[in-house]
Amino acid sequence: MKYNQPYGMPEEDVLYSVPFVNGDPSIARAGSIPPAESIEYDQREIIAVIQWAYDHGYRDYAAQLCQAPTNADLTQLLKAIFGIMNSRMLQAPREYWVNGVTGDDANDGSSSTKAFKTLQKAQNTLVRFNLNGFNVTVNVAPATYAPLVCGSIGGSGSVIWEGDPATPSNCTVASPQGPAIAVVGVGDYHFNGFKLQSASNGPGIVGDGIETWGPSTVTLWSVDFGFCFDNHMYAYNGSLLGVMGPIRISGNAPRCHAEGASGGRVIHHSLNKPNLTIAVPCSMIAWALFGTTSQGWFFYNSITGFANVTGKKYDASMNSIIVTGGAGGNYLPGTVAGTTSSGGQYV
């Protein structure tokens, strides 16, 4: 609704430069004439909020259902605003279901029989809420899915994407161009039981299995990396990508397995070390490629298929650091010795 200024006055060229004026007979000042819109439109805006809260069954600050507009209660707008805002605050953990075969994005995703069809629909639904300290779990049925972009979520709590941890390839996220999964913004995301692959890159789009950006925190549990045009993992611009595993490599990533830049971090848990299986030959620029103050912490419980990787073991530059806990220069897969430059460290 726009500002409906006094009737008969010239249109204001500066916001609120034409205010309403009270009449004062003692100084022969005429009062402003309020246009009908200044009364009608205000009421319609307010009533729309009250009606919305009533229609959707929201509850007010006394836990009472919001009522239809009435002159008997002059606190309805406050109650409606509270009810609408509070409706976005989770009061308990929540679950959604996605099924790429039998699902439908017209469903509400509340059960396996009412599953969404796409991952993105589930994401777009859950971000409407403030997690309020609770977790949201998205249960994903076996299928091949289109790429997923995860944005900021409000409130503390985690979003847990649960695929098939025993056989991650049953839940494949395949991108024709760009990352299979991109996580951008504020939020704590967990992915368990997915195969990630990317067929190509494009202008300003990197062909990664998973890409994290900004203040996001992401944890990978059981994951299978298929072919990725650039990197299996890429952490950028201060993001944190944690790796718990197990990790399976079923496709090459010609640039590298893990890359960090601009303060991005790829961190393997030093106590719960993941098992790594490299099932196919991989030719890479480097297994670990870190620059511009980024960090890579690599700890493996076991490495199967170590000899399947050709290329540089690591490349640390521009004040980045790659940490293996003193495991030595031959710890990471690759056929060429790793290098450091411009303040990069390998420890």
Wavefront OBJ file of the C-alpha trace (Angstrom):
o trace
v 0.000 0.000 0.000
v 1.344 3.444 -0.929
v 1.084 6.597 1.186
v -2.236 8.270 0.439
v -1.547 11.944 1.087
v -4.136 14.671 1.911
v -6.776 15.209 -0.747
v -6.204 18.046 -3.213
v -2.489 18.455 -2.534
v 0.175 18.216 -5.242
v 1.950 14.872 -5.482
v 4.918 14.737 -3.124
v 8.356 14.395 -4.719
v 10.049 13.505 -1.420
v 8.653 10.685 0.715
v 6.250 12.007 3.389
v 6.900 15.644 2.425
v 3.132 16.277 2.277
v 1.879 15.448 5.798
v -1.652 15.670 7.163
v -2.320 18.941 9.050
v -4.815 19.529 11.863
v -7.233 22.400 11.360
v -6.999 25.362 13.764
v -9.786 28.005 13.555
v -7.880 30.356 15.873
v -5.344 30.979 13.157
v -7.667 30.304 10.242
v -5.844 27.135 9.257
v -7.866 24.601 7.353
v -7.309 20.962 8.172
v -6.265 18.369 5.638
v -8.982 16.454 3.843
v -8.259 12.713 4.169
v -8.897 10.863 0.925
v -11.084 7.784 1.176
v -8.095 5.602 0.310
v -6.204 6.706 3.437
v -8.919 5.115 5.574
v -10.183 2.282 3.412
v -6.812 0.938 2.301
v -5.373 0.960 5.823
v -8.308 -1.055 7.068
v -8.068 -3.525 4.205
v -4.364 -4.098 4.890
v -4.993 -4.737 8.590
v -8.022 -6.945 8.020
v -6.080 -9.017 5.470
v -3.523 -9.878 8.182
v -6.220 -10.757 10.730
v -8.133 -12.847 8.201
v -4.962 -14.698 7.127
v -4.190 -15.678 10.723
v -7.772 -16.897 11.168
v -7.919 -18.808 7.877
v -4.679 -20.657 8.620
v -5.495 -21.582 12.208
v -2.643 -19.663 13.822
v -2.544 -19.200 17.597
v -1.963 -15.966 19.490
v 0.341 -15.240 22.441
v -2.191 -16.885 24.809
v -2.173 -20.058 22.665
v -5.721 -19.288 21.548
v -6.853 -19.627 17.942
v -6.851 -16.333 16.082
v -10.413 -15.236 15.336
v -12.099 -13.705 12.293
v -12.108 -9.881 12.140
v -14.475 -8.375 14.702
v -14.955 -5.006 16.421
v -15.308 -6.818 19.751
v -11.531 -7.266 20.029
v -9.181 -4.392 19.259
v -6.035 -6.462 19.833
v -6.542 -8.733 16.835
v -3.752 -7.272 14.729
v -1.194 -7.883 17.480
v -2.502 -11.429 17.971
v -2.423 -12.124 14.252
v 1.137 -10.863 13.849
v 2.249 -13.022 16.764
v 0.429 -16.037 15.348
v 1.906 -15.617 11.870
v 5.428 -15.080 13.151
v 5.193 -17.943 15.639
v 3.907 -20.271 12.921
v 7.334 -20.047 11.340
v 9.017 -21.242 14.543
v 9.305 -25.009 14.793
v 7.958 -26.423 18.036
v 9.308 -29.951 17.450
v 11.595 -31.827 15.038
v 10.121 -32.096 11.558
v 10.427 -34.647 8.751
v 9.837 -34.515 5.028
v 9.907 -37.236 2.375
v 11.113 -37.099 -1.229
v 10.591 -39.805 -3.833
v 11.816 -39.121 -7.351
v 9.743 -41.991 -8.752
v 6.342 -41.800 -7.046
v 6.456 -38.327 -5.485
v 4.699 -35.154 -6.593
v 5.752 -31.598 -5.776
v 2.061 -30.777 -5.332
v 2.137 -32.961 -2.178
v 3.014 -31.566 1.234
v 5.934 -33.970 1.757
v 4.682 -34.969 5.202
v 4.912 -38.745 4.713
v 6.249 -41.379 2.338
v 2.829 -41.536 0.659
v 2.729 -37.742 0.271
v 6.351 -37.340 -0.795
v 7.720 -34.495 -2.870
v 9.236 -35.418 -6.214
v 12.300 -33.155 -6.152
v 14.936 -32.328 -3.593
v 14.572 -28.634 -4.350
v 10.888 -28.626 -3.413
v 11.739 -30.038 0.012
v 14.469 -27.437 0.465
v 12.220 -24.572 -0.601
v 9.609 -25.784 1.887
v 11.830 -26.219 4.914
v 13.582 -22.840 4.600
v 10.290 -21.094 5.337
v 10.725 -22.018 8.995
v 12.911 -20.856 11.834
v 14.316 -24.136 13.174
v 14.114 -22.791 16.728
v 16.619 -25.355 18.033
v 15.041 -28.354 16.301
v 16.257 -30.463 13.380
v 14.587 -31.080 10.042
v 15.183 -34.488 8.437
v 14.537 -35.036 4.730
v 14.117 -38.738 3.910
v 15.102 -39.377 0.288
v 14.005 -42.527 -1.563
v 16.183 -44.228 -4.217
v 16.127 -42.353 -7.538
v 18.258 -40.036 -9.648
v 17.688 -36.404 -8.735
v 18.320 -32.998 -10.274
v 20.832 -30.620 -8.621
v 20.059 -29.124 -5.226
v 20.770 -25.579 -3.997
v 20.559 -25.057 -0.237
v 20.260 -21.515 1.114
v 20.251 -19.896 4.523
v 18.063 -21.290 7.288
v 16.811 -19.370 10.307
v 17.433 -20.325 13.913
v 19.674 -22.964 15.430
v 19.250 -26.573 14.392
v 20.357 -28.818 11.543
v 18.911 -29.917 8.228
v 19.652 -33.623 7.721
v 19.368 -35.110 4.244
v 19.085 -38.888 4.594
v 19.540 -41.009 1.469
v 20.856 -44.574 1.399
v 23.972 -44.781 3.611
v 24.536 -48.463 2.776
v 24.436 -47.894 -0.994
v 24.735 -44.152 -1.736
v 24.521 -44.737 -5.497
v 20.836 -45.585 -4.991
v 20.292 -41.869 -4.298
v 22.192 -40.080 -7.040
v 22.240 -36.304 -7.441
v 23.363 -35.634 -11.006
v 24.023 -32.188 -12.438
v 24.305 -31.607 -16.204
v 26.256 -28.401 -15.477
v 27.600 -27.016 -12.215
v 27.585 -28.570 -8.732
v 25.326 -31.474 -7.836
v 24.796 -29.877 -4.412
v 25.532 -26.239 -3.613
v 25.180 -24.871 -0.079
v 25.201 -21.091 0.211
v 24.530 -18.924 3.250
v 23.959 -19.522 6.954
v 22.978 -23.031 7.936
v 24.083 -26.403 9.272
v 23.474 -29.129 6.684
v 24.198 -32.882 6.826
v 24.171 -35.240 3.832
v 24.216 -38.992 4.369
v 23.932 -41.655 1.675
v 24.216 -39.839 -1.660
v 26.178 -40.232 -4.877
v 27.205 -36.885 -6.372
v 28.229 -36.223 -9.957
v 28.573 -33.275 -12.343
v 28.847 -33.579 -16.124
v 30.249 -30.132 -16.972
v 30.952 -26.594 -15.867
v 30.056 -23.251 -17.420
v 30.725 -19.503 -17.172
v 31.064 -18.857 -13.457
v 29.806 -22.364 -12.661
v 32.169 -25.021 -11.357
v 31.455 -28.686 -12.050
v 31.677 -30.035 -8.489
v 30.107 -32.869 -6.568
v 29.455 -30.537 -3.640
v 30.254 -26.858 -3.319
v 29.980 -24.827 -0.112
v 30.050 -21.064 0.093
v 30.030 -18.354 2.748
v 29.148 -19.035 6.403
v 27.594 -22.440 5.691
v 28.553 -25.537 7.690
v 28.156 -28.855 5.878
v 28.914 -32.403 7.013
v 29.238 -35.343 4.626
v 28.627 -38.797 6.000
v 28.390 -41.796 3.666
v 29.006 -40.417 0.177
v 29.970 -41.712 -3.271
v 31.626 -39.313 -5.706
v 30.952 -40.160 -9.330
v 32.522 -38.272 -12.213
v 32.775 -34.565 -11.471
v 33.984 -32.226 -14.196
v 36.171 -30.192 -11.811
v 36.287 -31.223 -8.125
v 34.622 -33.762 -5.918
v 34.511 -31.185 -3.083
v 34.999 -27.411 -3.106
v 34.839 -25.173 -0.017
v 34.924 -21.453 -0.717
v 34.622 -18.062 0.970
v 34.896 -19.149 4.605
v 32.606 -22.180 4.470
v 33.245 -25.355 6.458
v 32.897 -28.755 4.778
v 33.282 -31.574 7.276
v 33.913 -35.152 6.182
v 32.914 -38.079 8.377
v 32.635 -40.776 5.696
v 32.862 -43.434 4.542
v 33.916 -42.023 1.154
v 33.792 -43.925 -2.114
v 35.296 -42.606 -5.350
v 33.571 -44.135 -8.384
v 34.435 -41.384 -10.865
v 37.321 -39.081 -11.691
v 37.569 -35.365 -10.875
v 40.197 -33.977 -13.291
v 40.988 -30.921 -11.196
v 41.147 -32.420 -7.702
v 39.373 -34.424 -5.043
v 39.193 -31.555 -2.538
v 39.742 -27.839 -3.104
v 39.618 -24.859 -0.773
v 39.886 -21.157 -1.572
v 39.253 -17.790 0.092
v 39.219 -19.214 3.601
v 37.188 -22.309 2.791
v 37.868 -25.394 4.922
v 37.607 -29.113 4.204
v 37.987 -30.884 7.542
v 38.160 -34.645 8.108
v 37.325 -35.617 11.668
v 40.527 -36.529 13.492
v 38.807 -38.946 15.897
v 36.085 -40.431 13.675
v 38.358 -40.881 10.661
v 36.584 -41.871 7.437
v 37.412 -44.945 5.370
v 38.337 -44.038 1.783
v 37.781 -46.336 -1.204
v 39.078 -45.266 -4.619
v 37.337 -47.742 -6.915
v 38.413 -46.386 -10.322
v 41.516 -44.831 -11.910
v 41.607 -41.068 -11.269
v 43.899 -38.585 -12.994
v 43.975 -35.240 -11.175
v 45.961 -32.030 -11.041
v 46.194 -32.705 -7.311
v 44.361 -34.769 -4.724
v 44.227 -31.729 -2.406
v 44.408 -28.209 -3.847
v 44.285 -25.301 -1.387
v 44.973 -21.587 -1.771
v 44.162 -18.117 -0.407
v 44.183 -18.851 3.344
v 42.071 -22.006 3.019
v 42.543 -25.178 5.088
v 42.431 -28.893 4.362
v 42.610 -31.379 7.232
v 42.960 -34.956 5.979
v 42.742 -37.970 8.274
v 41.785 -41.422 6.962
v 41.135 -44.576 8.914
v 42.018 -46.583 5.797
v 42.681 -45.975 2.097
v 41.753 -48.653 -0.427
v 42.829 -48.148 -4.052
v 45.623 -45.704 -3.205
v 47.440 -46.564 -6.439
v 44.433 -45.614 -8.579
v 45.283 -41.903 -8.320
v 47.767 -40.232 -10.652
v 48.824 -36.603 -10.306
v 50.180 -34.375 -7.575
v 49.483 -35.384 -4.006
v 48.834 -31.852 -2.812
v 49.318 -28.190 -3.643
v 49.241 -25.597 -0.848
v 49.708 -21.941 -1.804
v 48.924 -18.385 -0.740
v 49.043 -18.939 3.029
v 46.835 -22.015 2.965
v 47.538 -25.078 5.090
v 47.092 -28.801 4.516
v 47.163 -30.847 7.721
v 47.729 -34.602 7.961
v 48.875 -34.659 11.565
v 52.488 -35.256 10.615
v 51.701 -38.295 8.473
v 54.373 -37.370 5.965
v 54.586 -36.326 2.338
v 53.381 -39.655 0.955
v 50.205 -39.843 3.017
v 47.792 -38.578 0.370
v 47.109 -40.470 -2.898
v 48.985 -39.416 -6.027
v 52.075 -40.200 -8.096
v 53.760 -36.774 -7.958
v 55.207 -35.173 -4.843
v 53.164 -32.374 -3.329
v 54.282 -28.734 -3.362
v 53.937 -25.601 -1.260
v 54.373 -21.990 -2.396
v 53.622 -18.384 -1.401
v 53.280 -19.192 2.294
v 51.414 -22.456 1.855
v 52.128 -25.188 4.419
v 51.869 -28.965 4.571
v 52.126 -30.418 8.059
l 1 2 3 4 5 6 7 8 9 10 11 12 13 14 15 16 17 18 19 20 21 22 23 24 25 26 27 28 29 30 31 32 33 34 35 36 37 38 39 40 41 42 43 44 45 46 47 48 49 50 51 52 53 54 55 56 57 58 59 60 61 62 63 64 65 66 67 68 69 70 71 72 73 74 75 76 77 78 79 80 81 82 83 84 85 86 87 88 89 90 91 92 93 94 95 96 97 98 99 100 101 102 103 104 105 106 107 108 109 110 111 112 113 114 115 116 117 118 119 120 121 122 123 124 125 126 127 128 129 130 131 132 133 134 135 136 137 138 139 140 141 142 143 144 145 146 147 148 149 150 151 152 153 154 155 156 157 158 159 160 161 162 163 164 165 166 167 168 169 170 171 172 173 174 175 176 177 178 179 180 181 182 183 184 185 186 187 188 189 190 191 192 193 194 195 196 197 198 199 200 201 202 203 204 205 206 207 208 209 210 211 212 213 214 215 216 217 218 219 220 221 222 223 224 225 226 227 228 229 230 231 232 233 234 235 236 237 238 239 240 241 242 243 244 245 246 247 248 249 250 251 252 253 254 255 256 257 258 259 260 261 262 263 264 265 266 267 268 269 270 271 272 273 274 275 276 277 278 279 280 281 282 283 284 285 286 287 288 289 290 291 292 293 294 295 296 297 298 299 300 301 302 303 304 305 306 307 308 309 310 311 312 313 314 315 316 317 318 319 320 321 322 323 324 325 326 327 328 329 330 331 332 333 334 335 336 337 338 339 340 341 342 343 344 345 346 347
